[in-house]
Amino acid sequence: MSESRIRDAYDTVATAYDAALRTELAAKPVDRALLDALLELCPGIVADVGCGPGHVTRHLAARHRAVVGVDLSPEMVALARSAAPELSFEVGSMLDLPVADGAWSGIVAFYSIIHLTAEERAVAFAEFARALAPGGWVLIAFHVSAADQPAGSVQHLAEWFGAAVDLDAFYLDPAVVSFDLAAAGFSVSASTLRSPVPSAEYPSRRCYLLARRGA
């Protein structure tokens, strides 16, 4: 879908989104463990791509010396900068990352690919590969399925956090995403599926893929 639609939706809900998700990692031990595992693999800069208001970025920065955040939404980036002015946040698109080739050691993309079509995901994964140093790592999280939303389906949101939006969310088959990563030069090292955490998040089944860029 168009980046302008995505940007407008996230700009619209930024404050409510931040309030709802600011402390979500406290209830998600699997997420925290996977993020920490990525950091152990990455000696250099780790980028939170699609960082939103920066709650995941702050978790990373508390455990790693070099962390940056990138998001399409200026309102989200403004909130992230306000909460952590000592960190580096930049407005940018994962389809055209604002970084030199091979500059990053790792990438976290938590639920930031869920609004991309198959063609856009291919572009994003190619950008991930370009931005990562040889042997760099990416950790991607996405929704697999929910009630009345099987893998491969799309959900249109006309209202979100009480505001009017025009946003599509894709539920993705882990095998398809793994294939797309392989096509961009990554090898998947670990795949984790989990059920939703009751009362802590949207009730969807989720997947986390840890993949390495070829040397």
Order of alpha helices (4+ residues) and beta strands (2+ residues): alpha-alpha-beta-alpha-beta-alpha-beta-beta-alpha-beta-beta-beta-alpha-beta-beta
